[in-house]
């Protein structure tokens, strides 16, 4: 028997109607009761949260990270499944992946249709996640959803309502689920895992600021003034803004604020091509380009760097390590 621990955090997979809408209120055991149990698998359930994922805080996510590590400290556990709301799943999965140094898998899944619906996708997703957690090794943290296996890194929610809700816009899935097994076509290349950070009393503030036509730096400067230790600048194109933003980045980094540069474009890397406030100038001012990582995961990268680094140089070094572009390598046929 493979022993899998399911950590329940809420989300649509645990949601039922409450008045005019849906909200997470089902316990993990109730969610588990809806899913077909794979052969050869036993399940323990950890009831962690029951919240809609837009309500998750950084403190929630760090608690989840520590809970995963506590579960895996038991050598009798063969894998972990995290049931999670889809809105912020990409952030939590990437946070756990950055700090995951264990061949045993941690598999995130959820649902687009609430608990108990006749056409619900939660039971199938949970079954597939259990199969993946019981059989896969050495792939890091995974997202299993709608019959696909994704690496946590780069995978984001790409559909608001459709069942096939997750993808890496700059890459392909690692594999697929079907007939009770996982078929893996490529392995993710991951940077060395970061150590487990201590649980801070108050997590460092990391804000995101979006650039658009006619934007000024009022919100960027307000984030600095509000005490942000890190800022993700969500630029246009391949990572471009204006000369005023370049000056704001230089001012912020001189004050020790960690600035990451991503783009609002769905796919492709941040690239230093343009000046006059483009990525050339923003990077020269101290912003760290995020490659193909988008805003939510770039924010998690900055958070982990802040928690790991003891000084400005150390934090910058950790952020660059975390953001080093990693893609996937094809599985060599036996």
Order of alpha helices (4+ residues) and beta strands (2+ residues): beta-beta-beta-alpha-beta-alpha-beta-alpha-beta-alpha-beta-beta-beta-beta-beta-beta-beta-beta-alpha-beta-alpha-beta-alpha-beta-alpha-alpha-beta
